[in-house]
């Protein structure tokens, strides 16, 4: 089984493929075992939307040349979805993308980023300097954590939230959510639960991105039933009892792409 066009997985903010961290965990390997042609993007972990979109364009152009394919299917997590959208709409790549699936992407902005940007500017700038330095060492080409965070404070209009990025590009989105009080004692859930305090009460969230911010294109709801955090959905620090369900979600997603002719 394989999709008509290769699949490229686009990671979100702060993620890098290093000796101690792997973007997408074992998801890409699982899909290859099942017969899918899958690639992983290597865009900056703390790049701006514009710079990451430019890097993603270069990767896809090279991928298409190497494979001889006309288009790609993009599955993007978190900020990676914003990078992919900008690439399609602003960098002339609409004819090179068959489908865009975003997972837990802050299409309507990030309350946590807004909270960070309300802190004293000098403190944010100093923190950003050290983050940029660290990520340049890890391989980022143009890290700019201050501007990247600033960009995530934006909120799009209703039309921009729900419409496809371009005619001919199938767009769909998924969210996930953390069940408050269910797993707060677990170390895996500690970070999402901590950050969820920055999000207004009453808004369902995966710990980092509110559900209503993840809506874009054909919104499909939560990836899985039950509590799944922003990081767990990309196989980062996932407990074994959830891993099989997360893998099954990606398998089903790719199978749908096959049936839809993508």
Number of C-alpha atoms within 10 A of each C-alpha: 10 18 21 20 24 21 26 22 21 24 26 26 18 14 17 23 18 10 7 6 11 14 22 23 17 14 21 21 13 16 18 13 10 12 11 22 17 21 18 17 19 19 29 28 28 29 26 25 24 17 21 26 25 18 19 22 21 12 18 20 15 12 18 16 11 9 10 9 13 16 22 24 24 27 24 25 29 24 29 29 29 24 27 30 24 20 24 21 13 14 14 11 18 19 14 18 22 22 22 25 23 30 27 33 29 30 28 23 22 25 22 21 19 17 12 17 19 10 10 9 12 9 12 16 15 11 13 20 15 12 18 21 13 13 22 17 10 15 16 19 18 17 24 22 24 23 16 21 23 16 17 22 18 16 15 13 10 10 10 14 17 18 14 20 22 15 10 12 17 18 22 21 26 22 31 28 25 22 17 15 8 11 14 16 10 11 11 17 23 13 16 23 24 12 16 22 12 17 18 11 9 7 13 20 30 26 28 28 30 29 22 17 22 28 24 28 21 15 16 12 16 19 20 17 10 13 18 24 27 26 23 22 28 24 19 18 15 18 12 8 8 16 19 10 15 19 19 14 15 19 16 11 14 21 16 13 18 16 10 11 10 21
